[in-house]
Amino acid sequence: MIDKTGKVDVLVIGGGNAALCAALMAREAGATVRLLEASPKDWRGGNSQHTRNIRCMHDAPQDVLTESYPEEEFWQDLYKVTGGVTDEDLARMVIRHSASCRTWMRKHGVHFQPSLSGTLHLSRTNAFFMGGGKALVNAYYRSAERLGVAIEYDAPVESLELDGGRFVAAISGGRRIEARACVLACGGFESNREWLRESWGQNDLGEWPGDNFLIRGTRFNTGTLLRFMMGCGADIIGDPSQSHCVAIDARAPLYDGGICTRIDCVSLGIVVNRQARRFYDEGEDFWPKRYAIWGRLVAQQPGQIAYSVIDAKAVGRFMPPVFPGIVAPTLEELAVKLQLSPETFTRTVADYNAACRPGTFDHTMLDDCATQGLTPPKTHWALPLDTPPFTAYPVRPGITFTYLGLKVDAQAAVHFGGRPSANLFAAGEIMAGNVLGRGYTAGVGMTIGTAFGRIAGARAAASIGKLHAAA
């Protein structure tokens, strides 16, 4: 219940996974909680509505998870994809948290299912949500409503009232909303196209790459409060050009395309740019560890477009995307359909085919099918493209979320001049850059949001004397 002055104990700004975890944890501790979601109710949930799984550490088979995925392996996977641009202490804290969060998630109505075939070989590392991310956020909203969390939609927050590093109130639509503590869980700036343009700048061809990006998730993550906090002197971490950036179908909508627009056949064929030339090793590592580098790679190509090309041997070996591929009986005809130079394209394929060395193809492991004497190489799963029909998917960079964010500590506290705020906390994409300086591995965004959302909610409640039994 909100007191007579309208002040609540904890104000949560945001409406996705991290925000909901924070709101639920604070409410469980006995705090009164108000949640402000910028979107209308029909679009609630931020980017979380487009997710489908969470990466989890476990030392033995557990419910929907097979084999084991110990802390050190999880850490090494994260370290590899980030190139070491991560805070190890915070990362390991998130990893350990992932081992125990599913029981709490189930308590709030989240159901899990075994991974389906074709889902990037994730049955060992990732737990899949029954019904996907939309079902997860709906379950959390139902639980929050049942517990008495006050939820407002169409309630974007423009600014905060701060006293030094202490939260006082939020300003939303001209209203001043006070609270004793606050959790910022309102995402990055990926749907702010002007900020994307500014961050990526102009390339040597005179192009502005950011203009050709598609936004995989919500249109409501404009970075308004991130920009505000930067102006208030909050400590910031991360590179504005780094993000979860995936190669998605170039025919996808500008916003909310989600997972079904991702192209997952890259490792089964070759990728060429507008000049019909390959530009990176398609078989460098398992797809869950490399799929999120391909958006950035395509962003660096002329026109920010490329084409993932396979032959008939690859059909049925990957999760098909929502848009059908562009199909032709010959490579020359495929090039014409893609508006590529037929001569250059067929030469690129011929050079690749000639470089493929015999081996035992196995898409479930780092096999010995590789090219020899080819630049760039294809180090695994290199089979000649020689079986018609041939299929291509046009791809563009698809931004999921940006990594520039607020610097936090293990208590999820926002920092000002190296000092933690006493009552202002952050969770989810607005602080994910503490763990993800660059790169990505499947499901880790939900791991970060769940871990820091729960921590932020518990710490916000504790900051006003409400102690959570599980904190």
C-alpha positions in Angstrom: 0.0 0.0 0.0 1.2 3.5 -0.9 1.2 6.0 2.0 -0.9 9.1 2.1 1.8 11.3 0.5 2.0 9.0 -2.5 5.5 7.9 -1.6 6.4 4.2 -1.9 9.3 2.4 -0.4 10.8 1.3 -3.8 10.2 2.7 -7.2 11.2 0.4 -10.1 11.7 2.2 -13.5 11.4 -0.3 -16.3 9.1 -3.2 -17.2 11.3 -6.1 -18.4 12.8 -9.1 -16.7 15.3 -7.2 -14.5 12.7 -4.7 -13.4 10.2 -7.4 -12.6 12.7 -9.4 -10.7 13.6 -6.3 -8.7 10.0 -5.4 -8.0 9.2 -8.9 -6.9 12.2 -9.2 -4.6 11.5 -5.8 -3.0 7.9 -6.7 -2.4 8.8 -10.1 -0.9 10.9 -8.2 1.6 7.9 -6.3 2.7 8.5 -3.0 0.8 5.8 -1.1 -1.0 6.6 -1.1 -4.7 5.6 0.9 -7.7 6.7 0.0 -11.2 6.7 2.4 -14.1 6.7 0.8 -17.6 7.2 3.2 -20.5 5.3 1.0 -23.0 1.5 0.4 -23.3 0.4 -2.8 -21.6 0.2 -4.7 -24.9 4.0 -4.1 -25.4 5.1 -4.5 -21.9 8.2 -6.5 -21.1 11.0 -4.7 -22.9 13.4 -6.9 -24.8 12.6 -9.8 -22.4 9.4 -10.6 -24.3 11.6 -11.7 -27.2 13.9 -14.0 -25.3 13.6 -17.7 -24.8 16.2 -19.0 -22.4 18.6 -18.3 -19.6 22.2 -19.5 -19.3 22.7 -21.5 -16.1 25.7 -23.0 -14.2 25.1 -26.5 -12.9 27.4 -29.2 -11.7 25.2 -32.2 -12.6 22.1 -32.8 -14.7 19.1 -30.8 -13.4 15.5 -30.9 -14.6 15.7 -29.4 -18.2 19.6 -29.1 -18.2 21.7 -32.0 -19.3 25.2 -33.1 -18.2 27.0 -30.3 -16.3 28.1 -26.7 -16.9 30.5 -25.8 -14.1 31.4 -22.2 -13.0 34.8 -22.3 -14.6 33.5 -23.4 -18.0 30.8 -20.7 -17.9 33.5 -18.1 -16.9 35.8 -19.2 -19.7 33.0 -19.0 -22.3 32.2 -15.5 -21.1 35.8 -14.5 -21.0 36.4 -15.7 -24.5 33.5 -13.8 -26.1 34.2 -10.6 -24.2 38.0 -10.8 -24.9 38.5 -10.1 -21.2 36.5 -6.9 -21.3 34.5 -7.8 -18.2 34.5 -7.4 -14.4 35.5 -10.9 -13.3 34.1 -10.5 -9.8 30.7 -9.3 -11.0 30.7 -11.9 -13.8 31.4 -14.8 -11.4 28.8 -13.5 -9.0 26.2 -13.6 -11.9 27.4 -17.1 -12.8 27.0 -18.4 -9.3 23.6 -16.8 -9.0 22.4 -18.6 -12.1 22.8 -21.9 -10.3 19.9 -21.2 -7.9 17.5 -18.7 -9.6 15.2 -21.2 -11.3 13.5 -22.3 -8.1 12.6 -18.7 -7.4 11.5 -18.2 -11.0 9.2 -21.2 -10.7 7.7 -19.7 -7.6 6.6 -16.8 -9.6 5.0 -18.8 -12.3 7.8 -19.4 -14.8 7.8 -22.8 -16.4 10.7 -24.5 -18.3 11.0 -27.0 -21.1 13.8 -29.1 -22.6 15.5 -27.3 -25.5 14.1 -28.1 -28.9 16.1 -29.6 -31.8 17.9 -26.9 -33.8 18.2 -24.5 -30.9 22.0 -24.0 -31.1 22.9 -27.1 -29.1 22.0 -25.4 -25.8 20.5 -28.3 -23.8 23.5 -28.4 -21.6 24.0 -24.7 -20.9 20.6 -23.0 -21.2 17.1 -23.5 -19.6 14.3 -22.6 -22.0 11.1 -20.8 -20.9 7.8 -22.6 -21.7 6.1 -20.2 -24.0 9.2 -18.0 -24.4 10.0 -14.6 -23.0 6.4 -13.3 -23.4 5.2 -16.1 -21.1 7.9 -15.3 -18.6 7.1 -11.6 -18.3 3.4 -12.3 -18.2 4.0 -14.7 -15.3 6.0 -12.1 -13.5 3.4 -9.4 -14.0 0.7 -11.8 -12.7 2.8 -12.5 -9.6 3.5 -8.8 -9.1 -0.2 -7.9 -9.3 -1.1 -10.6 -6.9 1.5 -9.4 -4.4 0.3 -5.8 -4.6 3.0 -4.1 -6.7 1.5 -0.9 -8.2 2.0 -1.1 -12.0 1.7 1.8 -14.4 1.9 1.6 -18.2 2.5 4.4 -20.6 4.7 5.9 -17.9 8.1 6.9 -19.3 10.4 8.7 -16.9 12.1 11.8 -18.3 14.4 12.6 -15.4 15.3 12.0 -11.7 15.5 14.4 -8.8 18.8 13.6 -7.0 20.4 14.9 -3.9 24.1 14.3 -4.5 24.1 10.6 -5.3 20.8 10.0 -3.4 17.5 9.3 -5.2 14.6 11.6 -4.2 12.0 11.4 -7.0 11.3 10.6 -10.6 9.6 12.9 -13.1 7.2 11.2 -15.4 4.8 13.1 -17.7 5.1 16.2 -15.4 4.4 14.2 -12.3 6.8 14.1 -9.4 6.9 10.5 -7.9 8.8 10.1 -4.7 10.2 6.9 -3.2 12.7 6.0 -0.5 14.7 3.9 -2.9 14.8 3.4 -6.7 15.9 0.7 -9.1 16.7 1.7 -12.7 16.0 -1.2 -15.1 14.9 0.7 -18.2 17.3 -0.7 -20.8 20.0 0.7 -23.1 19.6 3.1 -26.0 19.3 0.7 -28.9 16.0 2.2 -30.1 17.5 5.8 -30.1 18.5 5.9 -33.8 20.2 9.3 -33.4 22.4 8.0 -30.6 23.3 4.9 -32.7 24.3 7.2 -35.6 26.4 9.3 -33.2 28.0 6.2 -31.7 29.0 4.5 -34.9 29.9 7.6 -36.8 30.7 7.7 -40.5 32.8 5.1 -42.3 35.4 5.5 -45.1 32.7 5.2 -47.7 30.9 8.2 -46.3 28.1 6.0 -44.9 26.5 6.2 -41.5 26.3 2.6 -40.5 23.9 3.2 -37.6 21.3 4.4 -40.2 21.0 0.8 -41.5 20.6 -1.0 -38.2 17.4 -2.8 -37.4 16.2 -3.0 -33.7 15.5 -6.6 -32.7 13.5 -5.6 -29.6 11.4 -2.8 -28.1 11.1 0.7 -29.5 10.9 2.1 -26.0 14.6 1.7 -25.0 15.7 5.2 -26.0 18.3 5.7 -23.2 16.6 8.8 -21.8 17.6 8.0 -18.2 21.0 6.7 -19.2 21.7 10.1 -20.9 20.3 11.9 -17.9 22.5 10.0 -15.5 25.6 10.7 -17.6 24.8 14.4 -17.3 24.4 14.1 -13.6 27.9 12.7 -13.1 27.1 9.0 -12.6 30.0 6.7 -13.2 29.7 5.1 -16.7 31.1 1.9 -18.1 31.3 0.6 -21.6 31.8 1.6 -25.3 28.7 3.2 -26.9 29.4 1.3 -30.2 29.4 -2.1 -28.4 26.2 -4.1 -28.2 24.5 -7.4 -28.6 24.4 -7.1 -32.4 23.2 -10.0 -34.5 23.0 -10.7 -38.2 19.2 -10.7 -38.9 17.1 -10.9 -42.0 17.3 -7.7 -43.9 13.6 -7.9 -44.5 12.8 -7.8 -40.8 10.7 -4.9 -39.4 12.5 -1.9 -37.9 11.4 -2.9 -34.3 10.4 -6.0 -32.5 11.5 -8.6 -35.0 12.8 -10.8 -32.2 14.4 -14.2 -32.4 12.5 -15.4 -35.5 14.4 -12.9 -37.7 17.8 -14.2 -36.7 19.7 -16.2 -39.4 21.3 -19.3 -37.9 22.8 -21.0 -41.0 26.0 -19.0 -41.1 28.2 -21.8 -39.9 26.7 -24.2 -42.5 27.7 -22.2 -45.6 29.5 -19.0 -46.5 28.7 -15.3 -46.0 29.5 -12.7 -48.7 29.2 -8.9 -48.8 27.8 -6.6 -51.4 30.9 -7.2 -53.4 30.3 -10.9 -53.4 33.4 -11.6 -51.3 33.7 -13.5 -48.0 35.0 -11.4 -45.1 35.2 -13.7 -41.9 35.5 -17.3 -40.8 32.0 -18.7 -40.7 33.2 -21.8 -38.7 35.3 -20.1 -36.0 33.4 -21.6 -33.1 30.1 -23.0 -32.0 27.2 -20.7 -33.1 25.9 -19.9 -29.6 29.4 -18.3 -28.9 29.7 -16.5 -32.2 26.2 -15.5 -33.5 26.4 -12.2 -31.8 29.6 -11.0 -33.5 28.0 -11.2 -36.9 25.9 -8.1 -36.6 29.0 -6.1 -36.0 30.8 -7.8 -38.8 28.0 -6.9 -41.2 27.9 -3.4 -39.9 31.5 -3.0 -41.1 30.7 -4.0 -44.7 29.7 -1.7 -47.5 26.0 -0.8 -47.2 25.8 -2.8 -44.0 24.4 -5.8 -45.8 25.6 -9.3 -46.5 24.2 -12.7 -47.7 24.3 -16.0 -45.9 24.5 -18.7 -48.6 23.9 -22.4 -48.2 23.2 -25.4 -50.5 20.7 -28.2 -50.2 22.9 -30.2 -47.7 22.3 -27.6 -45.0 18.5 -27.6 -45.2 17.0 -29.1 -42.0 20.2 -28.5 -39.9 19.2 -25.1 -38.5 16.2 -23.4 -37.1 14.5 -21.8 -40.1 13.8 -18.1 -39.8 10.5 -16.4 -40.4 11.3 -15.2 -43.9 11.9 -17.8 -46.7 15.3 -17.9 -48.3 16.0 -16.7 -51.8 16.4 -19.8 -53.9 17.9 -20.6 -57.3 18.9 -23.7 -59.2 22.3 -22.3 -60.1 24.9 -20.0 -58.4 24.7 -17.6 -61.4 21.0 -17.3 -61.1 21.2 -16.8 -57.3 23.8 -14.0 -57.8 21.4 -12.2 -60.2 18.5 -12.5 -57.7 20.8 -11.0 -55.0 22.0 -8.2 -57.4 25.6 -9.4 -57.0 28.2 -9.8 -59.7 27.7 -13.4 -61.0 31.3 -13.6 -62.1 32.7 -12.5 -58.7 30.2 -14.6 -56.7 30.8 -17.8 -58.6 34.6 -17.3 -58.3 34.2 -16.8 -54.6 32.3 -20.0 -54.3 34.7 -21.9 -56.5 37.7 -20.7 -54.5 35.9 -21.8 -51.3 34.9 -25.2 -52.7 38.4 -25.9 -53.9 39.9 -25.1 -50.5 37.6 -27.5 -48.6 39.5 -30.5 -47.3 37.9 -33.9 -46.7 36.9 -34.6 -43.1 34.1 -36.0 -41.0 31.3 -33.4 -40.8 29.6 -33.1 -37.4 27.8 -29.9 -36.6 27.5 -30.8 -32.9 31.3 -30.6 -32.4 34.3 -28.7 -33.6 34.9 -31.0 -36.5 37.8 -31.5 -38.9 36.1 -30.1 -42.0 38.2 -27.0 -42.7 39.6 -25.0 -45.7 43.2 -24.9 -46.6 45.0 -21.9 -48.2 42.0 -19.7 -48.1 41.7 -16.2 -46.7 39.7 -15.8 -44.6 39.7 -19.5 -43.6 36.7 -21.6 -42.6 38.0 -23.6 -39.7 35.1 -26.0 -39.1 32.0 -27.4 -40.9 33.5 -26.5 -44.3 31.6 -28.4 -46.9 31.6 -27.4 -50.6 28.5 -25.6 -51.9 27.8 -28.0 -54.7 24.3 -29.4 -54.2 21.4 -27.3 -55.7 19.2 -25.6 -55.1 21.2 -22.8 -53.5 19.6 -20.5 -50.9 20.6 -17.1 -49.6 19.4 -14.9 -46.8 20.1 -11.2 -46.9 21.3 -9.9 -43.5 21.7 -6.6 -41.7 22.9 -5.7 -38.2 20.2 -6.3 -35.7 20.7 -4.5 -32.4 19.3 -6.2 -29.3 20.8 -4.0 -26.6 23.7 -1.6 -26.1 26.5 -2.1 -23.6 27.2 1.5 -22.5 25.7 1.8 -19.0 25.9 2.6 -15.4 28.8 1.3 -13.3 27.6 -0.7 -10.4 29.1 -2.9 -7.6 28.1 -6.3 -6.2 25.2 -4.6 -4.4 23.9 -3.2 -7.7 24.4 0.3 -6.4 24.9 3.2 -8.9 28.2 5.0 -8.4 29.0 8.7 -8.4 32.7 9.6 -8.4 33.6 6.1 -7.2 31.1 6.2 -4.3 28.0 4.0 -4.3 24.6 5.6 -3.9 22.8 4.7 -0.7 19.4 4.2 -2.4 19.8 4.2 -6.2 20.4 0.8 -7.9 20.5 -0.5 -11.4 19.8 -3.8 -13.1 19.5 -5.3 -16.6 20.7 -3.8 -19.8 21.3 -0.4 -18.3 24.3 -1.9 -16.4 25.1 -5.0 -18.4 28.3 -3.5 -19.7 29.9 -4.2 -16.3 29.8 -7.9 -17.4 29.6 -7.6 -21.1 32.2 -5.2 -22.4 31.8 -6.7 -25.8 30.6 -10.0 -27.4 27.9 -12.3 -26.2 27.0 -15.9 -25.6 23.5 -17.2 -25.8 21.2 -16.5 -22.8 23.7 -14.5 -20.7 21.6 -11.3 -21.0 18.8 -12.9 -19.1 21.3 -14.3 -16.6 22.6 -10.8 -15.9 19.1 -9.3 -15.7 17.8 -12.0 -13.3 20.8 -11.9 -11.0 21.1 -8.1 -10.8 17.4 -7.6 -10.8 17.0 -9.8 -7.7 20.0 -8.2 -6.0 18.9 -4.6 -6.8 15.4 -5.3 -5.5 16.6 -6.9 -2.3 19.2 -4.1 -1.7 16.7 -1.4 -2.4 14.4 -2.8 0.2 17.3 -3.3 2.6 18.3 0.3 2.2 15.0 1.4 3.9 15.2 -1.4 6.5 13.2 -4.1 4.8 15.3 -7.2 4.9 14.7 -10.1 2.5 14.9 -13.6 3.9 16.9 -14.7 0.9 19.2 -11.7 0.6 
